[in-house]
Amino acid sequence: MKIRNSLRTAKLREKGCRTVRRRGRIYVINKKHPRFKARQG
């Protein structure tokens, strides 16, 4: 999982990427390709 300041580019890397908010943090998850996971902050 990559930790980034901004998730805009992480979200656009692949079609299946979705942003999810969990416990006050914003995550990018991708069910088909888990290597695209990212977290902000």
C-alpha positions in Angstrom: 0.0 0.0 0.0 1.3 3.4 -1.0 0.8 6.4 1.4 0.3 9.6 -0.6 -0.4 13.2 0.1 -3.0 13.3 -2.8 -5.0 10.4 -4.1 -6.1 12.1 -7.3 -3.5 10.3 -9.4 -3.8 7.1 -7.5 -7.5 7.0 -8.3 -7.0 7.5 -12.0 -4.4 4.8 -12.5 -6.9 2.0 -13.3 -10.6 1.7 -14.0 -11.5 -0.4 -10.9 -10.1 2.0 -8.4 -12.6 3.4 -5.8 -12.1 5.8 -3.0 -13.4 4.7 0.4 -13.4 6.6 3.7 -12.6 4.5 6.8 -11.9 5.7 10.3 -11.2 9.2 9.1 -8.7 8.1 6.5 -9.2 8.0 2.7 -8.3 4.8 0.9 -8.1 3.8 -2.7 -9.1 0.2 -3.1 -9.2 -2.1 -6.2 -10.7 -5.5 -6.0 -9.4 -6.8 -9.3 -5.8 -5.5 -8.9 -5.0 -5.1 -5.2 -1.5 -3.7 -6.0 -3.2 -0.3 -6.7 -4.1 0.2 -3.0 -3.3 3.6 -1.5 -3.9 5.6 1.6 -3.9 9.3 2.2 -2.1 11.0 5.2 
